[in-house]
């Protein structure tokens, strides 16, 4: 009689154990799926940062490669300084366009700017925000306040510096370089 009471009490125990085990495994799978989602998002952000770094470096390489190209007896490096607007910006691109494609340019300077606009288009990077900006600015440092706005009395020759700033979403890349 004792055996029959024990077997009656154990009926359904295995079913209950199976339900608890299924619930524990389900919670584990939910946690794993959340980690996979986070990993995919992290890989995407990392890939975009890598693209921005690469594209920023290619602009600097263009400046180095075409520095001696001339337009009306003005070298590209001099044009970067001479053709900037009053705030010091030579090239600026707000938002992202679809990609201008290949446009025939008359000068190396126009060709380089067209290439930069093409590189930072939606065909290459993810950018949907009109507040995204790409700028190439130059700064002059000298002793004479009449010649430049950045004064340093410890230098004797004018110094020209450039700043390439890329802001896409919350990803920002600044690259500083000496022009001359």
N, C-alpha and C positions, 0 to 999 in steps of 0.2 A: 503494500500500500504506500509505503514511503516513496518508492520509485515513481509511481504514477503521479504523486503530488509534485515531485521535483520536475518531471517532464511537463506537467501542466503549467507550472510557473515559468518555464523556459520558452514556452511557445511565444513567438513574436519577438524574442530578444534579438535574433539574428537580423530580422527585418529592421528593427530600431537601430542596430549597429550599422547596417548598410546605409540608412538614411543619414546618420551622423557623419559617416565617412564621406558620403557624397557631398554633404554640405561643406565639410572641411576642404575637400578637393576643389569644389566650386569657388570658395573664397580664395584659395591659392591661385587658381586660374585667373580670377579677376585681378589679383595683384600683379600677376605676370603680364597680362594684357596692358595694364596701366604703365608698367615699366617699359614695355615695347613701344607704346605710344610716345612716352617721354623720350626714349632713345631715338626714335625716328625724327621727332621734332628737333632734338639736339643736333643730330647729324645734318638736318636741313639748314639750321642756323650756322653751323660750322662750315658747311659748303658755301653758303653765301658770303661769309667772312673771308674765306679763302679766295673766292672770285674777286671780291673787292680789293683784297691785297694784291692779287695778280694784276688786275686792271690798273690799279694805282701805280704799280711798278712799271707797267708797260708805257704809261704816260711819261714817266721820268726817263725811260729808255728812249722814247721818241725825242725828248728834248736833247738828250745826249747825242743821238744819231743825227739829228737834223740841225744841230747848233750852228753849223757853218753854212747852212743853206741861206741863200740871199733872196731878197725881194727889193728891188730898187736900191741896190747897194746897202741894204740893211740886213744883218744876220738875224736869224730866228731869236737868239738870246737877246739881242738888242730890241727886237720887235716886242718881245714879252714885256720888256720894261717900258718901251716908248708907247705902245698901243694899249696900255691898261687904262681903265677908267679912273676917275678921281679917288675912288676908294681903294685902288690898288689891284682890282680884279682884271685879269687878262681874259680868262675863259670862264664862263659860268653856264651851267645847264640846270634848270629847275625841273623837277619831276622826271619822268621817263617817257620818252617817245617810243613809237613802234619800231624805230630804226630807220634812219634816213636812207639806208642803202648806200650804194657807191655813187658819188657825185664827182664829176670831173672838176678838178680845181686848177686854177691858173698858176698858183704859187704853192711852194712847199708849206708855207704857213697855213693857208686855207686847207690844204690837204691834211695836215696834222689835226687841225680843229675838227674837220669832218670825220676823221678817223676816231677821235675821242668821243664825239657825239654818237657815232655808230657803236662804239664799244660799250658805252653806258646806256644802251637801249634795253627795252624789255626782252629783246631776243637773247640777251646775255645774263641779265640779273633780274631778280624778282623785285619789282618796285611798283607800288600802286598808289603811293602817297604823293600828292603834288608838293608837299613840303620837303621832299627829298632834294638835296642840292649837291652839286659837284662844282667846285671852284678852284681855279688856279690863280693865286694872288702873288704879287711880288712886293718886296719891301726894300727900301734903300736906307742904309745907315751911313752917316757921314758926320763931319765936325760942324759944317756950316748949316745953320737953321734956314738960310735962304734957299738952299738946294734940296733939302729933304726934311721930313718930319721926325725921323728917328735920329736923335742926336747922341753921339758918343765922342767925347773929347779925347779919348785914348787912341783913336784911329786917325790915320792920315789920308788914306785913299777911301773912295766910296766903296761900300760893300753892298752887293745885291743878293738878296735871299728870296727864295720862292717857297710858297706853302700850297700844297695840294690837299684840299679837304673834301672828303667824300662823306656825306651823311645820307644813309638810307635806312629808314625806320629808326631803330635804336642802335644801329651799327654805325660807328664813326671811325674813319681812318684819316689821320693827318700824316703827311709826309713833308718834311722840311729839307731843303737842299740849297746849295749855293749856286747862284746863276753864273757869275763870272769867276 
